[in-house]
Amino acid sequence: MSAPDGSPVGAERSIGQLFASATAEMSALVHDEIALAKAQLRRDVKRGATSGGAFIAAGVLLLFSLPMLNFALAYGIHTWTDWNLALCFLLSFAANVLIALVLALIGVVFAKKAKKGKGPQKVAASVKETAGVLQKAKPHPRPARPELPELPRDRAPEAIEAVARSSS
C-alpha cells in the first residue's frame, strides 16, 4: 500500500511532500466535484426538456381537440332539444365567447393589479430609505480600551511579516 505520490504509507515524508500530496488530492476532489455538478446539470436539463416537450404536446393536443368539443356540444344540444342544428352551433359558439370573455376579464383584473403593484418601485424606495437611515446613523460610543502591553521586538508585527515572507 502506498500514498498517492508513490511513497510508502508509514514512511516519514517532508512537509513539502505532504503539501504536494494534499494539493494534488484537493485538485482531484475539485475536478471530481465539477464533473459531478456538470452531470447533475445535464440530467436536470434533459428532464426539463422532456417535461417542456410533454407540456407542449399536451397543449397542442388540447388545442386541436377544441373543435371536436364544439361539435359535440352542438350535437348534444340538438339531441336534447331538437332545435335547428344551426342554432345549436351558434349556442356552442356563444358558450366559447362567454368563456373567452370571462378569461379576458380575469386577465385584465390581474394586469391592473400587477400595474398597481409597483413592486420594483417599492423595493427601490425601501433601499433608498435604508441608505438614508444608515447615512444618518452614528456609531455607539465605545468604552475606552486599556492600552495593550508592548510586545517584545521579536514578536512585533514586522518580525512576523518577515518570517511569513521568508517562508513562502
Accessible surface in RSA format (square Angstrom, percent):
REM  Atomic radii and reference values for relative SASA: ProtOr
REM  Chains: A
REM  Algorithm: Lee & Richards
REM  Probe-radius: 1.40
REM  Slices: 20
REM RES _ NUM      All-atoms   Total-Side   Main-Chain    Non-polar    All polar
REM                ABS   REL    ABS   REL    ABS   REL    ABS   REL    ABS   REL
RES MET A   1   215.45 111.6 139.08  92.0  76.37 181.8 125.68 106.9  89.77 118.9
RES SER A   2    68.28  57.7  43.47  58.0  24.82  57.2  16.23  34.6  52.05  72.9
RES ALA A   3    13.62  12.5   5.26   8.1   8.36  19.0   9.37  13.2   4.25  11.2
RES PRO A   4   100.80  73.5  56.38  51.4  44.43 161.5  70.03  57.8  30.77 191.2
RES ASP A   5    74.56  52.2  34.33  34.2  40.23  95.1  39.14  92.1  35.41  35.3
RES GLY A   6    54.33  67.0   0.00   N/A  54.33  67.0  31.63  86.8  22.71  50.9
RES SER A   7    24.80  21.0  18.86  25.2   5.94  13.7  23.99  51.1   0.81   1.1
RES PRO A   8    82.46  60.1  80.56  73.4   1.89   6.9  82.38  68.0   0.07   0.5
RES VAL A   9    91.33  60.1  69.84  63.2  21.49  51.8  71.97  62.5  19.36  52.5
RES GLY A  10    76.13  93.9   0.00   N/A  76.13  93.9  42.70 117.2  33.43  74.9
RES ALA A  11    46.47  42.7  25.02  38.6  21.45  48.8  35.65  50.2  10.82  28.7
RES GLU A  12   173.34  99.5 144.43 109.3  28.91  68.8  67.07 129.7 106.27  86.8
RES ARG A  13    60.85  25.6  38.70  19.7  22.15  52.7   5.08   6.9  55.77  33.8
RES SER A  14    66.05  55.8  51.92  69.3  14.13  32.5  53.67 114.3  12.39  17.4
RES ILE A  15   141.32  80.4 138.93 103.5   2.38   5.7 138.93 100.0   2.38   6.5
RES GLY A  16    48.27  59.5   0.00   N/A  48.27  59.5  38.63 106.0   9.64  21.6
RES GLN A  17    85.55  47.8  80.73  59.0   4.82  11.5  24.98  53.2  60.57  45.9
RES LEU A  18    80.71  44.9  76.80  54.9   3.91   9.8  76.95  54.0   3.76  10.1
RES PHE A  19   146.20  73.1 142.05  88.0   4.15  10.8 146.12  88.6   0.08   0.2
RES ALA A  20    60.45  55.6  50.53  78.0   9.91  22.6  55.91  78.7   4.54  12.0
RES SER A  21     8.94   7.6   5.77   7.7   3.17   7.3   4.82  10.3   4.12   5.8
RES ALA A  22    51.03  46.9  46.14  71.2   4.89  11.1  50.36  70.9   0.67   1.8
RES THR A  23    70.90  50.4  66.07  67.0   4.82  11.5  66.33  89.1   4.57   6.9
RES ALA A  24    59.66  54.9  47.78  73.7  11.88  27.0  54.98  77.4   4.67  12.4
RES GLU A  25    87.21  50.1  79.69  60.3   7.53  17.9  35.70  69.1  51.51  42.1
RES MET A  26   113.30  58.7 112.86  74.7   0.44   1.1  88.89  75.6  24.41  32.3
RES SER A  27    50.24  42.5  42.13  56.2   8.11  18.7  29.41  62.6  20.82  29.2
RES ALA A  28    52.90  48.6  46.40  71.6   6.50  14.8  52.30  73.6   0.60   1.6
RES LEU A  29    94.79  52.8  92.03  65.8   2.76   6.9  94.28  66.2   0.51   1.4
RES VAL A  30    75.27  49.5  74.29  67.3   0.98   2.4  75.27  65.4   0.00   0.0
RES HIS A  31   118.15  64.6 113.04  78.6   5.11  13.1  74.76  77.0  43.39  50.5
RES ASP A  32    93.36  65.4  87.65  87.2   5.71  13.5  23.86  56.1  69.50  69.3
RES GLU A  33    96.87  55.6  92.80  70.2   4.07   9.7  33.78  65.3  63.09  51.5
RES ILE A  34    86.08  49.0  83.98  62.6   2.09   5.0  86.05  62.0   0.03   0.1
RES ALA A  35    58.42  53.7  50.25  77.5   8.16  18.6  53.51  75.3   4.91  13.0
RES LEU A  36    93.37  52.0  88.76  63.5   4.61  11.6  92.79  65.2   0.58   1.6
RES ALA A  37    56.49  51.9  50.93  78.6   5.55  12.6  53.04  74.7   3.45   9.1
RES LYS A  38   120.40  58.7 116.10  71.2   4.30  10.2  64.65  58.2  55.75  59.4
RES ALA A  39    46.69  42.9  40.92  63.2   5.77  13.1  41.75  58.8   4.94  13.1
RES GLN A  40    79.90  44.7  78.91  57.7   0.99   2.3  15.26  32.5  64.64  49.0
RES LEU A  41   116.96  65.1 114.23  81.7   2.73   6.9 116.76  82.0   0.20   0.5
RES ARG A  42   135.88  57.0 130.76  66.7   5.12  12.2  54.11  73.9  81.77  49.6
RES ARG A  43   114.27  48.0 110.99  56.6   3.28   7.8  46.66  63.8  67.61  41.0
RES ASP A  44    73.12  51.2  64.19  63.9   8.94  21.1  23.80  56.0  49.33  49.2
RES VAL A  45    93.87  61.8  86.77  78.6   7.09  17.1  92.65  80.5   1.22   3.3
RES LYS A  46   134.71  65.7 131.07  80.4   3.65   8.7  81.86  73.7  52.85  56.3
RES ARG A  47   149.21  62.6 141.07  71.9   8.14  19.4  57.86  79.1  91.34  55.4
RES GLY A  48    42.20  52.0   0.00   N/A  42.20  52.0  33.49  91.9   8.71  19.5
RES ALA A  49    69.65  64.0  47.67  73.6  21.99  50.0  59.47  83.8  10.18  27.0
RES THR A  50    99.41  70.7  89.48  90.7   9.93  23.7  72.75  97.7  26.66  40.3
RES SER A  51    51.11  43.2  43.40  57.9   7.71  17.8  31.45  67.0  19.67  27.6
RES GLY A  52    29.57  36.5   0.00   N/A  29.57  36.5  28.73  78.8   0.85   1.9
RES GLY A  53    38.74  47.8   0.00   N/A  38.74  47.8  32.19  88.3   6.55  14.7
RES ALA A  54    62.78  57.7  48.24  74.4  14.54  33.1  56.81  80.0   5.97  15.8
RES PHE A  55   152.01  76.1 144.15  89.3   7.87  20.5 144.85  87.8   7.17  20.5
RES ILE A  56   123.58  70.3 116.82  87.0   6.76  16.3 122.87  88.5   0.71   1.9
RES ALA A  57    61.42  56.5  50.10  77.3  11.32  25.7  57.28  80.7   4.14  11.0
RES ALA A  58    58.05  53.4  47.05  72.6  11.00  25.0  53.32  75.1   4.73  12.5
RES GLY A  59    39.12  48.2   0.00   N/A  39.12  48.2  33.02  90.6   6.09  13.6
RES VAL A  60    69.44  45.7  67.98  61.5   1.46   3.5  68.77  59.7   0.67   1.8
RES LEU A  61   129.65  72.2 127.29  91.1   2.35   5.9 129.35  90.8   0.30   0.8
RES LEU A  62   116.97  65.1 114.17  81.7   2.80   7.0 116.60  81.9   0.37   1.0
RES LEU A  63   111.46  62.1 105.23  75.3   6.22  15.6 106.99  75.1   4.47  12.0
RES PHE A  64   144.33  72.2 130.52  80.8  13.81  35.9 131.31  79.6  13.02  37.3
RES SER A  65    45.00  38.0  40.55  54.1   4.45  10.2  34.27  73.0  10.73  15.0
RES LEU A  66    80.71  44.9  80.63  57.7   0.07   0.2  80.63  56.6   0.07   0.2
RES PRO A  67    67.17  49.0  65.43  59.6   1.74   6.3  67.17  55.5   0.00   0.0
RES MET A  68   135.52  70.2 131.68  87.1   3.84   9.1 105.79  89.9  29.73  39.4
RES LEU A  69   108.07  60.2 103.70  74.2   4.37  11.0 107.54  75.5   0.53   1.4
RES ASN A  70    40.62  28.0  40.62  39.3   0.00   0.0  13.07  31.5  27.55  26.6
RES PHE A  71   101.80  50.9 101.77  63.0   0.03   0.1 101.79  61.7   0.01   0.0
RES ALA A  72    62.92  57.9  45.78  70.6  17.14  39.0  55.07  77.6   7.85  20.8
RES LEU A  73    64.24  35.8  58.24  41.7   6.01  15.1  64.04  45.0   0.20   0.5
RES ALA A  74     0.00   0.0   0.00   0.0   0.00   0.0   0.00   0.0   0.00   0.0
RES TYR A  75   106.79  49.9 106.23  60.4   0.56   1.4  72.88  54.8  33.91  41.8
RES GLY A  76    17.56  21.7   0.00   N/A  17.56  21.7  16.82  46.2   0.74   1.6
RES ILE A  77    27.42  15.6  26.94  20.1   0.49   1.2  27.42  19.7   0.00   0.0
RES HIS A  78    62.00  33.9  61.96  43.1   0.04   0.1  34.99  36.1  27.01  31.4
RES THR A  79   101.17  72.0  80.11  81.2  21.06  50.2  63.03  84.7  38.14  57.7
RES TRP A  80   200.95  80.6 165.29  80.0  35.66  83.7 142.37  75.9  58.58  95.0
RES THR A  81    54.27  38.6  31.89  32.3  22.38  53.3  39.09  52.5  15.19  23.0
RES ASP A  82   125.75  88.1  99.41  98.9  26.33  62.3  28.32  66.6  97.43  97.2
RES TRP A  83   118.29  47.5 113.16  54.8   5.13  12.0  93.61  49.9  24.68  40.0
RES ASN A  84   106.49  73.4  90.35  87.3  16.14  38.9  32.48  78.2  74.01  71.5
RES LEU A  85    58.14  32.4  56.78  40.6   1.37   3.4  56.78  39.9   1.37   3.7
RES ALA A  86    62.58  57.5  52.13  80.5  10.45  23.8  59.14  83.3   3.44   9.1
RES LEU A  87    79.72  44.4  77.51  55.4   2.21   5.6  78.65  55.2   1.07   2.9
RES CYS A  88     0.00   0.0   0.00   0.0   0.00   0.0   0.00   0.0   0.00   0.0
RES PHE A  89    64.22  32.1  59.92  37.1   4.30  11.2  60.28  36.5   3.94  11.3
RES LEU A  90   112.72  62.8 109.72  78.5   3.00   7.5 110.30  77.5   2.41   6.5
RES LEU A  91    66.20  36.9  62.15  44.5   4.06  10.2  62.29  43.7   3.91  10.5
RES SER A  92     2.10   1.8   2.10   2.8   0.00   0.0   1.55   3.3   0.55   0.8
RES PHE A  93   126.30  63.2 123.43  76.5   2.87   7.5 125.69  76.2   0.61   1.7
RES ALA A  94    50.95  46.8  43.90  67.7   7.06  16.0  47.34  66.7   3.61   9.6
RES ALA A  95    35.56  32.7  30.31  46.8   5.26  12.0  34.82  49.0   0.75   2.0
RES ASN A  96    56.41  38.9  50.82  49.1   5.58  13.4  22.09  53.2  34.32  33.2
RES VAL A  97    59.77  39.3  57.73  52.3   2.03   4.9  59.75  51.9   0.02   0.0
RES LEU A  98   112.50  62.7 111.45  79.7   1.06   2.7 112.38  78.9   0.12   0.3
RES ILE A  99   105.31  59.9 103.24  76.9   2.08   5.0 105.31  75.8   0.00   0.0
RES ALA A 100    57.61  53.0  49.27  76.0   8.34  19.0  53.68  75.6   3.93  10.4
RES LEU A 101   112.20  62.5 108.22  77.4   3.98  10.0 108.66  76.3   3.54   9.5
RES VAL A 102    75.69  49.8  74.62  67.6   1.07   2.6  75.69  65.8   0.00   0.0
RES LEU A 103   113.03  62.9 105.09  75.2   7.94  20.0 105.43  74.0   7.60  20.4
RES ALA A 104    56.80  52.2  44.04  68.0  12.76  29.0  55.10  77.6   1.70   4.5
RES LEU A 105   115.21  64.2 111.57  79.8   3.64   9.1 114.43  80.4   0.78   2.1
RES ILE A 106    82.34  46.9  80.83  60.2   1.50   3.6  82.34  59.3   0.00   0.0
RES GLY A 107    38.67  47.7   0.00   N/A  38.67  47.7  33.98  93.2   4.69  10.5
RES VAL A 108    75.61  49.8  73.12  66.2   2.49   6.0  74.88  65.1   0.72   2.0
RES VAL A 109    65.18  42.9  63.41  57.4   1.78   4.3  64.76  56.3   0.42   1.1
RES PHE A 110   127.98  64.0 124.55  77.1   3.43   8.9 124.82  75.7   3.15   9.0
RES ALA A 111    61.77  56.8  49.09  75.8  12.67  28.8  57.09  80.4   4.68  12.4
RES LYS A 112   124.98  61.0 122.85  75.4   2.12   5.1  70.35  63.3  54.62  58.2
RES LYS A 113   132.27  64.5 123.04  75.5   9.22  22.0  77.12  69.4  55.15  58.7
RES ALA A 114    78.83  72.5  50.04  77.2  28.79  65.5  62.21  87.6  16.62  44.0
RES LYS A 115   171.09  83.5 153.34  94.1  17.75  42.3 106.09  95.5  64.99  69.2
RES LYS A 116   159.67  77.9 140.95  86.5  18.71  44.6  89.68  80.7  69.99  74.5
RES GLY A 117    30.77  37.9   0.00   N/A  30.77  37.9  29.41  80.7   1.36   3.1
RES LYS A 118   119.01  58.1 114.44  70.2   4.57  10.9  61.24  55.1  57.77  61.5
RES GLY A 119    37.28  46.0   0.00   N/A  37.28  46.0  32.60  89.5   4.67  10.5
RES PRO A 120   107.09  78.0  96.28  87.8  10.81  39.3 102.62  84.7   4.47  27.8
RES GLN A 121   110.30  61.7 102.31  74.8   7.99  19.0  52.21 111.1  58.09  44.1
RES LYS A 122   139.19  67.9 130.48  80.1   8.71  20.7  84.42  76.0  54.77  58.3
RES VAL A 123    94.82  62.4  92.15  83.4   2.66   6.4  94.82  82.4   0.00   0.0
RES ALA A 124    48.51  44.6  41.82  64.5   6.69  15.2  47.85  67.4   0.66   1.7
RES ALA A 125    60.08  55.2  51.40  79.3   8.68  19.7  55.75  78.5   4.33  11.5
RES SER A 126    60.76  51.3  56.95  76.0   3.80   8.8  27.03  57.6  33.73  47.3
RES VAL A 127    93.31  61.4  90.16  81.6   3.15   7.6  92.61  80.5   0.70   1.9
RES LYS A 128   155.66  75.9 145.07  89.0  10.59  25.2  91.07  82.0  64.59  68.8
RES GLU A 129   123.67  71.0 112.15  84.9  11.52  27.4  42.10  81.4  81.58  66.6
RES THR A 130    71.96  51.2  68.46  69.4   3.51   8.4  50.84  68.3  21.13  31.9
RES ALA A 131    45.33  41.7  40.05  61.8   5.28  12.0  44.68  62.9   0.65   1.7
RES GLY A 132    24.08  29.7   0.00   N/A  24.08  29.7  23.33  64.0   0.75   1.7
RES VAL A 133    92.40  60.8  88.65  80.3   3.74   9.0  90.67  78.8   1.73   4.7
RES LEU A 134   123.01  68.5 107.92  77.2  15.09  37.9 108.17  76.0  14.84  39.9
RES GLN A 135   154.14  86.2 119.08  87.0  35.06  83.5  44.11  93.9 110.03  83.5
RES LYS A 136   171.51  83.7 149.32  91.6  22.19  52.8 100.03  90.0  71.48  76.1
RES ALA A 137    62.28  57.3  35.86  55.3  26.43  60.1  45.88  64.6  16.40  43.5
RES LYS A 138   179.35  87.5 155.01  95.1  24.34  58.0  99.44  89.5  79.91  85.1
RES PRO A 139   119.01  86.7  94.02  85.7  24.99  90.8 105.65  87.2  13.36  83.0
RES HIS A 140   159.56  87.2 150.87 104.9   8.69  22.2 102.29 105.4  57.27  66.6
RES PRO A 141   129.12  94.1 101.97  93.0  27.15  98.7 113.06  93.3  16.06  99.8
RES ARG A 142   208.34  87.5 180.06  91.8  28.27  67.3  62.49  85.4 145.85  88.4
RES PRO A 143   118.62  86.5 100.72  91.8  17.90  65.1 112.84  93.2   5.78  35.9
RES ALA A 144   103.04  94.7  66.60 102.8  36.44  82.9  76.03 107.1  27.01  71.6
RES ARG A 145   191.51  80.4 169.14  86.2  22.37  53.3  69.12  94.5 122.39  74.2
RES PRO A 146   116.67  85.0 100.21  91.3  16.46  59.8 111.94  92.4   4.73  29.4
RES GLU A 147   165.88  95.2 139.25 105.3  26.63  63.4  65.63 126.9 100.25  81.9
RES LEU A 148   139.74  77.8 119.53  85.5  20.21  50.8 119.53  83.9  20.21  54.4
RES PRO A 149   113.50  82.7  94.98  86.6  18.52  67.3 106.66  88.1   6.84  42.5
RES GLU A 150   168.71  96.9 141.06 106.7  27.66  65.8  66.63 128.9 102.08  83.3
RES LEU A 151   103.23  57.5  87.10  62.3  16.13  40.5  87.36  61.4  15.88  42.7
RES PRO A 152    80.42  58.6  67.48  61.5  12.94  47.0  80.33  66.3   0.10   0.6
RES ARG A 153   181.11  76.0 169.17  86.2  11.94  28.4  84.68 115.7  96.43  58.4
RES ASP A 154   111.49  78.1  88.73  88.3  22.75  53.8  47.18 111.0  64.30  64.1
RES ARG A 155   146.65  61.6 144.61  73.7   2.04   4.8  29.48  40.3 117.16  71.0
RES ALA A 156    11.41  10.5  11.37  17.5   0.03   0.1  11.41  16.1   0.00   0.0
RES PRO A 157    78.05  56.9  75.92  69.2   2.14   7.8  77.94  64.3   0.11   0.7
RES GLU A 158   103.49  59.4  97.57  73.8   5.92  14.1  57.87 111.9  45.62  37.2
RES ALA A 159    30.15  27.7  21.06  32.5   9.09  20.7  28.86  40.6   1.29   3.4
RES ILE A 160   102.78  58.5 100.06  74.5   2.73   6.6 102.24  73.6   0.54   1.5
RES GLU A 161    97.21  55.8  95.01  71.9   2.20   5.2  32.07  62.0  65.14  53.2
RES ALA A 162    50.70  46.6  45.36  70.0   5.34  12.1  46.98  66.2   3.72   9.8
RES VAL A 163   100.37  66.0  99.07  89.7   1.30   3.1 100.35  87.2   0.02   0.1
RES ALA A 164    59.21  54.4  47.06  72.6  12.15  27.6  53.45  75.3   5.76  15.3
RES ARG A 165   164.32  69.0 149.58  76.3  14.74  35.1  74.46 101.8  89.86  54.5
RES SER A 166    94.17  79.6  56.17  75.0  38.00  87.5  52.52 111.8  41.65  58.3
RES SER A 167    93.47  79.0  53.87  71.9  39.60  91.2  46.52  99.1  46.95  65.8
RES SER A 168   127.91 108.1  60.46  80.7  67.45 155.4  76.21 162.3  51.70  72.4
END  Absolute sums over single chains surface
CHAIN  1 A    15284.9      13109.2       2175.7      11096.6       4188.4
END  Absolute sums over all chains
TOTAL         15284.9      13109.2       2175.7      11096.6       4188.4
